[in-house]
Amino acid sequence: QVQLVESGGGLVQAGGSLRLSCAASGRTLSSYAMGWFRQAPGKERGFVAAINWNGGSKDYADSVKGRFTISRDNAKNTVYLQMNNLKPEDTAVYYCAVDFGSYHYTDKAYEYDLWGQGTQVTVSS
């Protein structure tokens, strides 16, 4: 059974940093695009960042460009999201996901086939 497990969330002050990890088990994900999304209370799940199969191409939501960096280590079957200069509006549950249908990234949530359980990120002002 394939699973994605996020970790690294927590409470941080505005301006601080966190690094989220998404570890996969049960299947090698090195051939597939992966993404990070987030959902704040009362809002729809929104795109944050995505990466293609080998890490050579990446995409970011405008709201996080220059502050967040997505990366992957295929040897460890893990994707990361480095978040710097965090703002209160970044507060949300963060989810990672894998698109088994493509090696190239997409920002469309419906394209992703498997999701993790999410990790809470709270940024205080």
N, C-alpha and C positions, 0 to 999 in steps of 0.2 A: 504494500500500500504506500503510495507516494504521499509525503507530507511536507509542508513548509512550516517552519517554526521561526517566528520573529522574536528578537530579543534586543535589549539595549535601551528601551524606553525609560522614561522617568520624569522627575520634576527638575526643572532647571530655570534659572533666572534669565530674563531677557539679556541677549548678548552672549549667552553661553553656547556650548556645543554638546552634541550627542552623536554617537554613531550607532545606527541600527544595523543589525545583522539578520539575515534570512537564510537559515540553513535547511537544505533539502535532504530528505532521506527516502530510500526506496527506489530511486531512479536517478540516473545521471541527467543533469539539466544543461550540460555544456553545449547542446545543439540548439537551444531555444532562447528566445527573447524573454526578458524578465522586467517587471516594473514594480514601482512603489506608488501606492495611492493612499489617500487619507480621508477620514470622515470626521467632521466636527459635529457636535450635538445639533440636531435640527437641520443639518445640511446633507446634501447628497455626497456620495463618495466621489472624490475628485483626483485627477491625475497629478502626480508629483514628479516622477522621473522614470525613465526606461532605458534599457541597455540591450544592445544586440548580443548575439550568441558569444562573440569573442571579446566583447568590451571595446570594439573599435568604433562604435557609433553610440551616441547617447542623446537623449532628449530630456528637456526640463520644462516644467510649467514656468510661465513668466514670473510668477510670484516667488520662485525659489532660485532662479538663475543667479549665479554668482555667490550663492550662499550654501547650496547643497551640492554634493557630488555623489553620483552613483558609480559603483565599481563592482567587479565580480572576480572571484577566484575559483575558476572551474576545477582546479585540483581539490579544492575543499568543498565544492558544490554549494557555494555560499555567495550571496549578493549582499552588498553593503550600501548604506546611505549615510554619508557623513553630512551632518547638519551643523553649520556654523552661523554665528550671529542670529540666533533664534529670536523670534518675535512672539508676543502673546497670540497673534493670529495664526501661528503654526500649531497651536494646541489642537490635538485631534488624536484619533486612533489611526495608526499607520499600519497598512497592510502590504505585504509583498504578494506577487502573483507571477505565474509562469504561463506563457503562450505556447502550447504544444504544437500549434499550427504553423509557426513561423520562426525563423532565426533572426528576423529583423523586427525592431521594436515598433510598438504602437502605443498611442495614448488613449485608446478606446478600451474602457473597462470590459465591455462585453466580448472582446477578443481573447481575454485571458481565461484559461481553463481551470486553474487550480489556485486557491487562495490560502494564505495563512490565517491564523486566528486573530492577528492584530496585536499591536503593542501600544500602550498609551504614552503619549508625549504631552506634557503639560509645561507651558512656559509662563512663568509669573512675571508681572511687570514691576 
